């Protein structure tokens, strides 16, 4: 597609530093180094047969040879870059050149927060069939990091997050391109220390105004593949020890919009099909005053992760939010309750409410109260006495006074909210719609 190719071929600013293109200087550096070494050996061999001036000349040649050794190492070994401008240029250049796959391990995804619009580059790579896998820190309460992860997911990349107790990585970012013929790029951002009134880096010796020194190293497949294969194995190990990311974005709904969406979703459930706007309203309740039937341990574990991550990302208690990850998306509504004989009974959202109740018995939560369309399917119990079940629930034996004809199945509502979540997510895809993981 012309638009995709234009994004991948966007002209980049060429650096004036020779370091930005060491390939052109490498043959000359090799020739100079070998020539200096040869002349040094020749001069030493002839020094015993000549007068003092020749010895001085030999010493000068030897000095040139020694001086050429760092140049030889610099331009024939690894590509090393020691400024932020050079590192940014190389990262940009490398990312755009990917053909098959991109493996990235990065902490805060800071390379997305600039004017280069690299999230559009990621979208273009995904659109042409390139697999983009990214491992980073969890979003937690960092809004910028959450926005970066959101941008990658909307671009079609697969994103995983490291566990909270994971040790810090020894690099700021690691990029490996094309598994079959890999090229590795590692970037470090080192804190400088103050020495004599000036900030000097401990390892590089480069003074920086922001007290940070950038160091980038590139391994090309034409050289020793050991470092490249090690980097590829490292990205795979990080990917396997990380977990799929879940991004929560609070929807900017007012009360009317929330009720309208909840009403449309509830009408997917047969027993609520004839509901109107007067049959649903929002309310704030004390969780300890609620009733329900039971707690399933397997569902509670997944709910704990969901609610903890939601609160860590700054979402208000059960506010309508969009949840999405690498493979799915849905809209999360507040819990749904009905009032029967002055008992407020939870029909949907029991495990989310129990998560809060377990931490604070006096906690309050926003719920959606709906008109009771029929009798309850079983006799409810107060939250303080809810039984816990480890396996699958047998309603006939585990619920008191069970009446199957009154059971509310919210599966149709959940499917509707998933479709709405995917629809809202597709409306915000970056540059190229319908990433592969949503086509399925």
C-alpha positions as CSV (number, residue, x, y, z in Angstrom):
1,X,0.0,0.0,0.0
2,X,1.3,3.5,-0.8
3,X,0.6,4.9,2.6
4,X,2.3,2.0,4.4
5,X,5.4,2.3,2.1
6,X,5.5,6.0,2.7
7,X,5.6,5.5,6.5
8,X,8.4,2.9,6.3
9,X,10.3,5.1,3.8
10,X,10.0,8.4,5.6
11,X,13.3,10.3,5.1
12,X,15.3,10.5,8.2
13,X,17.8,13.2,9.2
14,X,21.3,12.0,8.2
15,X,23.9,12.6,11.0
16,X,27.1,14.5,10.3
17,X,29.0,12.2,12.6
18,X,31.1,9.4,10.9
19,X,29.7,7.0,13.4
20,X,26.3,7.1,11.8
21,X,27.7,5.2,8.8
22,X,30.8,3.2,9.8
23,X,30.5,0.8,6.9
24,X,32.0,3.3,4.5
25,X,35.0,4.0,6.7
26,X,35.7,0.3,7.7
27,X,37.8,-0.7,4.7
28,X,40.0,2.5,5.1
29,X,40.4,1.8,8.8
30,X,41.5,-1.8,8.1
31,X,44.0,-0.6,5.4
32,X,45.5,2.1,7.7
33,X,45.8,-0.3,10.6
34,X,47.4,-3.1,8.7
35,X,49.8,-0.6,6.9
36,X,50.8,0.9,10.2
37,X,51.5,-2.5,11.7
38,X,53.5,-3.6,8.7
39,X,55.6,-0.4,8.7
40,X,56.2,-0.7,12.4
41,X,57.5,-4.3,12.1
42,X,59.7,-3.3,9.1
43,X,61.1,-0.3,10.9
44,X,62.0,-2.3,14.0
45,X,63.8,-4.9,11.9
46,X,65.9,-2.2,10.1
47,X,66.6,-0.1,13.2
48,X,69.7,-2.0,14.1
49,X,71.4,-1.2,10.8
50,X,70.6,2.5,10.5
51,X,71.6,5.7,12.4
52,X,69.8,7.5,15.1
53,X,67.4,9.6,12.8
54,X,66.0,6.3,11.4
55,X,65.4,5.1,14.9
56,X,63.3,8.2,15.6
57,X,61.4,7.6,12.3
58,X,60.7,4.0,13.3
59,X,59.4,5.2,16.7
60,X,57.1,7.6,15.0
61,X,55.8,4.8,12.7
62,X,55.3,2.6,15.7
63,X,53.3,5.3,17.4
64,X,51.1,5.6,14.3
65,X,50.5,1.9,14.4
66,X,49.5,2.0,18.0
67,X,47.2,4.9,17.4
68,X,45.6,3.1,14.5
69,X,44.7,0.1,16.7
70,X,41.7,1.8,18.5
71,X,40.5,3.0,15.1
72,X,40.7,-0.6,13.7
73,X,38.8,-1.9,16.7
74,X,36.2,0.8,16.5
75,X,35.4,0.5,12.8
76,X,35.9,-3.3,12.3
77,X,34.2,-4.6,15.5
78,X,30.9,-3.6,16.9
79,X,28.9,-0.6,15.8
80,X,29.0,1.6,19.0
81,X,27.0,4.8,19.3
82,X,27.5,7.2,22.2
83,X,24.9,9.9,21.8
84,X,21.1,10.1,22.0
85,X,20.8,11.4,18.5
86,X,22.9,8.6,17.1
87,X,21.0,5.9,19.1
88,X,17.6,7.4,18.0
89,X,18.8,7.4,14.4
90,X,20.0,3.8,14.5
91,X,16.8,2.6,16.3
92,X,14.6,4.3,13.7
93,X,16.7,2.9,10.8
94,X,16.7,-0.6,12.2
95,X,13.0,-0.8,13.0
96,X,12.0,0.4,9.5
97,X,14.2,-2.2,7.9
98,X,12.6,-5.2,9.5
99,X,11.1,-7.8,7.1
100,X,9.9,-10.8,9.1
101,X,9.9,-10.1,12.8
102,X,10.8,-7.6,15.5
103,X,11.6,-8.7,19.1
104,X,11.8,-5.8,21.6
105,X,12.6,-5.8,25.3
106,X,12.2,-2.3,26.7
107,X,11.3,-0.8,30.1
108,X,9.3,2.3,29.6
109,X,8.9,2.3,25.8
110,X,10.3,5.9,25.7
111,X,11.3,5.4,22.1
112,X,7.5,5.9,21.3
113,X,7.3,9.3,22.9
114,X,8.8,11.6,20.3
115,X,8.0,13.2,17.0
116,X,9.2,10.2,14.9
117,X,5.8,8.5,15.2
118,X,7.3,5.1,15.5
119,X,3.9,3.7,16.5
120,X,2.9,4.3,12.9
121,X,6.0,2.4,11.7
122,X,5.0,-0.5,13.9
123,X,1.5,-0.4,12.4
124,X,3.0,-0.4,8.9
125,X,5.2,-3.4,9.7
126,X,2.3,-5.4,11.1
127,X,0.2,-4.5,8.1
128,X,2.9,-5.9,5.7
129,X,3.0,-9.2,7.7
130,X,5.9,-8.6,10.1
131,X,5.4,-10.0,13.6
132,X,6.1,-7.4,16.3
133,X,6.6,-8.7,19.9
134,X,7.3,-6.3,22.8
135,X,8.1,-7.0,26.4
136,X,8.0,-4.0,28.8
137,X,7.3,-3.0,32.4
138,X,3.6,-3.2,33.6
139,X,1.6,0.0,33.1
140,X,0.6,0.3,36.8
141,X,-0.2,3.9,37.6
142,X,2.2,5.4,34.9
143,X,-0.2,7.1,32.4
144,X,2.6,7.6,29.8
145,X,3.6,4.0,29.9
146,X,0.0,2.9,29.6
147,X,-0.5,5.2,26.6
148,X,2.6,3.7,25.0
149,X,1.3,0.2,25.5
150,X,-2.1,1.2,24.2
151,X,-0.5,2.7,21.1
152,X,1.4,-0.6,20.4
153,X,-1.7,-2.7,20.9
154,X,-3.7,-0.4,18.6
155,X,-0.8,-0.7,16.0
156,X,-1.3,-4.5,16.1
157,X,1.8,-5.5,18.1
158,X,1.8,-8.2,20.7
159,X,2.7,-6.9,24.1
160,X,3.6,-8.7,27.3
161,X,4.7,-7.2,30.7
162,X,7.3,-8.4,33.1
163,X,6.3,-9.5,36.7
164,X,6.5,-6.9,39.4
165,X,9.3,-8.8,41.2
166,X,11.4,-9.0,38.1
167,X,15.0,-7.7,38.4
168,X,15.8,-4.6,36.4
169,X,17.2,-5.3,32.9
170,X,20.8,-4.4,32.3
171,X,19.8,-2.4,29.3
172,X,17.2,0.2,28.4
173,X,16.1,-1.5,25.2
174,X,17.0,-4.6,23.2
175,X,15.9,-5.0,19.6
176,X,16.3,-8.1,17.4
177,X,15.2,-8.2,13.8
178,X,14.3,-11.1,11.6
179,X,14.7,-14.5,13.4
180,X,16.1,-16.3,10.4
181,X,18.9,-13.7,9.8
182,X,18.9,-11.7,13.0
183,X,20.5,-8.3,13.7
184,X,20.7,-7.2,17.3
185,X,20.7,-3.7,18.7
186,X,21.1,-3.0,22.4
187,X,20.8,0.4,24.0
188,X,21.8,1.5,27.5
189,X,21.0,4.8,29.3
190,X,23.6,5.3,32.0
191,X,23.3,7.7,35.0
192,X,26.3,10.0,35.2
193,X,28.0,11.0,38.4
194,X,29.2,14.5,39.5
195,X,33.0,14.9,39.6
196,X,34.6,18.3,40.2
197,X,31.4,20.2,39.4
198,X,31.0,18.4,36.0
199,X,28.8,15.4,35.2
200,X,31.0,12.6,33.8
201,X,29.8,9.2,32.8
202,X,31.5,6.3,34.7
203,X,31.8,4.2,31.6
204,X,31.9,6.4,28.5
205,X,33.2,9.7,29.6
206,X,30.7,11.8,27.8
207,X,29.2,14.8,29.5
208,X,25.4,15.2,29.1
209,X,23.1,18.1,30.0
210,X,20.4,15.7,31.2
211,X,22.9,13.7,33.3
212,X,22.3,10.7,31.1
213,X,24.7,9.0,28.6
214,X,23.3,6.8,25.8
215,X,25.2,3.9,24.5
216,X,24.1,1.8,21.6
217,X,25.7,-1.4,20.2
218,X,24.7,-3.2,17.0
219,X,25.7,-6.7,16.0
220,X,25.4,-7.5,12.3
221,X,24.8,-11.1,11.1
222,X,27.8,-10.9,8.8
223,X,30.1,-11.1,11.8
224,X,30.2,-13.4,14.8
225,X,26.7,-14.7,15.3
226,X,27.2,-15.7,19.0
227,X,26.1,-12.3,20.4
228,X,23.2,-12.1,18.0
229,X,22.0,-15.6,18.9
230,X,22.4,-14.8,22.6
231,X,20.3,-11.7,22.2
232,X,17.6,-13.7,20.4
233,X,17.6,-16.3,23.2
234,X,17.3,-13.5,25.7
235,X,14.3,-11.9,24.1
236,X,12.6,-15.4,23.9
237,X,13.3,-15.9,27.7
238,X,11.9,-12.6,28.5
239,X,8.8,-13.3,26.4
240,X,8.2,-16.7,28.1
241,X,8.5,-15.3,31.7
242,X,6.2,-12.3,31.0
243,X,2.4,-12.2,31.1
244,X,-0.1,-10.8,28.6
245,X,-0.9,-7.1,29.2
246,X,-4.4,-5.9,30.0
247,X,-5.0,-2.2,29.4
248,X,-7.9,-0.5,31.1
249,X,-9.1,2.8,29.7
250,X,-11.9,4.6,31.5
251,X,-14.7,5.5,29.1
252,X,-15.8,9.1,29.3
253,X,-19.5,8.2,29.8
254,X,-22.0,10.3,31.7
255,X,-24.8,8.6,33.7
256,X,-27.2,8.7,30.7
257,X,-24.7,7.1,28.4
258,X,-23.8,4.4,30.9
259,X,-27.5,3.5,31.4
260,X,-28.1,3.5,27.7
261,X,-25.2,1.1,27.0
262,X,-26.2,-1.1,29.9
263,X,-29.8,-1.2,28.7
264,X,-28.8,-2.2,25.2
265,X,-26.5,-5.0,26.7
266,X,-29.2,-6.3,29.1
267,X,-31.7,-6.6,26.3
268,X,-29.5,-9.4,24.9
269,X,-30.5,-11.5,27.9
270,X,-33.9,-13.0,27.1
271,X,-35.4,-12.3,30.5
272,X,-34.6,-8.5,30.2
273,X,-35.6,-8.2,26.6
274,X,-38.5,-5.9,27.2
275,X,-36.7,-3.5,29.5
276,X,-36.9,0.3,29.1
277,X,-34.8,3.2,30.4
278,X,-37.0,3.4,33.5
279,X,-36.0,-0.2,34.6
280,X,-32.3,0.7,35.2
281,X,-30.5,3.2,37.4
282,X,-27.2,3.7,39.1
283,X,-26.7,3.5,42.9
284,X,-24.0,3.4,45.5
285,X,-24.3,0.6,48.0
286,X,-22.4,-0.9,50.9
287,X,-21.0,-4.2,49.8
288,X,-21.6,-5.9,53.2
289,X,-25.3,-5.3,52.7
290,X,-25.4,-7.2,49.4
291,X,-26.6,-10.8,48.8
292,X,-25.5,-13.4,46.3
293,X,-25.1,-17.2,46.0
294,X,-21.5,-18.4,46.0
295,X,-17.8,-17.6,45.1
296,X,-15.9,-19.7,42.6
297,X,-12.2,-19.9,43.4
298,X,-11.0,-20.3,39.8
299,X,-13.0,-17.2,38.7
300,X,-11.9,-15.3,41.8
301,X,-8.2,-15.7,40.9
302,X,-8.6,-14.2,37.5
303,X,-10.9,-11.4,38.9
304,X,-8.3,-10.5,41.5
305,X,-5.7,-9.9,38.8
306,X,-8.3,-7.9,36.7
307,X,-9.5,-5.6,39.5
308,X,-6.0,-5.1,41.0
309,X,-4.7,-4.0,37.6
310,X,-7.7,-1.8,37.0
311,X,-7.1,0.1,40.3
312,X,-3.4,0.3,39.7
313,X,-4.1,1.9,36.3
314,X,-6.2,4.6,38.0
315,X,-9.7,3.5,37.0
316,X,-12.3,4.5,39.5
317,X,-14.2,1.9,41.3
318,X,-16.2,-0.1,38.6
319,X,-16.5,2.9,36.2
320,X,-17.4,1.9,32.7
321,X,-14.0,1.0,31.0
322,X,-12.6,-0.5,27.9
323,X,-10.4,-3.6,28.5
324,X,-8.2,-4.9,25.7
325,X,-5.1,-7.0,25.3
326,X,-3.3,-8.8,22.4
327,X,-6.2,-11.0,21.6
328,X,-9.4,-9.6,22.9
329,X,-11.4,-6.5,23.9
330,X,-14.5,-5.9,25.9
331,X,-16.4,-3.2,27.8
332,X,-16.7,-3.6,31.6
333,X,-19.9,-2.3,33.1
334,X,-20.6,-1.8,36.9
335,X,-22.1,-4.8,38.7
336,X,-25.8,-5.5,38.1
337,X,-28.1,-6.0,41.1
338,X,-31.9,-6.6,41.7
339,X,-33.9,-5.9,44.7
340,X,-36.1,-8.7,46.1
341,X,-37.9,-8.4,49.4
342,X,-35.6,-5.5,50.4
343,X,-32.6,-7.6,49.7
344,X,-30.1,-6.2,47.1
345,X,-29.0,-9.3,45.2
346,X,-26.0,-9.3,42.9
347,X,-26.7,-10.9,39.5
348,X,-23.5,-10.0,37.7
349,X,-20.2,-8.9,39.2
350,X,-20.2,-10.9,42.4
351,X,-16.5,-11.7,42.3
352,X,-15.5,-8.1,41.6
353,X,-17.5,-7.0,44.7
354,X,-16.1,-9.8,46.8
355,X,-12.5,-8.6,45.9
356,X,-13.3,-5.2,47.5
357,X,-15.3,-6.7,50.4
358,X,-12.4,-9.0,51.3
359,X,-10.0,-6.0,51.5
360,X,-12.5,-3.6,53.2
361,X,-15.8,-4.9,54.6
362,X,-17.1,-1.3,54.8
363,X,-16.3,-0.6,51.2
364,X,-18.9,1.0,48.9
365,X,-19.3,0.4,45.2
366,X,-21.3,1.8,42.3
367,X,-23.8,-0.7,40.9
368,X,-26.6,-0.7,38.3
369,X,-30.0,-1.5,39.9
370,X,-32.5,-3.1,37.5
371,X,-36.1,-4.0,38.0
372,X,-36.7,-7.6,39.0
373,X,-38.3,-9.3,35.9
374,X,-39.0,-12.6,37.7
375,X,-38.4,-14.4,41.0
376,X,-34.8,-15.3,41.9
377,X,-33.4,-18.7,40.7
378,X,-32.3,-19.6,44.2
379,X,-32.3,-18.4,47.8
380,X,-29.5,-15.8,48.2
381,X,-27.1,-15.5,51.1
382,X,-25.4,-12.4,52.6
383,X,-21.9,-11.6,51.5
384,X,-20.4,-12.5,54.9
385,X,-21.7,-16.1,54.5
386,X,-21.1,-16.9,50.8
387,X,-19.8,-20.4,50.3
388,X,-16.6,-21.0,48.2
389,X,-16.4,-23.7,45.5
390,X,-13.2,-24.9,43.9
391,X,-14.6,-26.7,40.9
392,X,-17.5,-26.3,38.5
393,X,-20.7,-25.3,40.2
394,X,-23.6,-27.8,40.4
395,X,-26.5,-25.5,40.6
396,X,-29.1,-28.2,41.5
397,X,-27.1,-29.5,44.5
398,X,-25.0,-26.4,45.5
399,X,-27.8,-23.7,45.4
400,X,-30.7,-23.7,47.8
401,X,-34.2,-23.8,46.3
402,X,-32.8,-23.8,42.8
403,X,-35.3,-23.0,40.0
404,X,-33.7,-23.4,36.6
405,X,-36.5,-21.5,34.8
406,X,-35.5,-18.3,36.6
407,X,-31.8,-18.5,36.0
408,X,-30.3,-15.4,34.3
409,X,-27.6,-16.2,31.8
410,X,-25.4,-13.2,31.1
411,X,-23.4,-14.9,28.3
412,X,-25.3,-13.0,25.5
413,X,-24.6,-9.7,27.3
414,X,-20.9,-10.5,27.6
415,X,-20.7,-11.4,23.9
416,X,-22.4,-8.1,23.0
417,X,-20.0,-6.1,25.2
418,X,-17.0,-7.9,23.5
419,X,-18.3,-6.9,20.1
420,X,-18.7,-3.3,21.3
421,X,-15.2,-3.3,22.8
422,X,-13.7,-4.5,19.5
423,X,-15.7,-2.0,17.6
424,X,-14.5,0.9,19.8
425,X,-10.9,-0.4,19.6
426,X,-11.0,-0.6,15.8
427,X,-12.1,3.0,15.6
428,X,-8.8,4.0,17.2
429,X,-6.5,1.7,15.3
430,X,-3.3,3.5,14.2
431,X,-2.9,4.1,10.4
432,X,-3.8,0.6,9.2
433,X,-7.1,-1.0,10.5
434,X,-7.8,-4.7,11.3
435,X,-4.6,-6.1,12.8
436,X,-4.2,-9.8,12.5
437,X,-5.2,-10.6,16.1
438,X,-8.6,-9.0,15.6
439,X,-9.2,-10.6,12.2
440,X,-9.7,-13.9,13.9
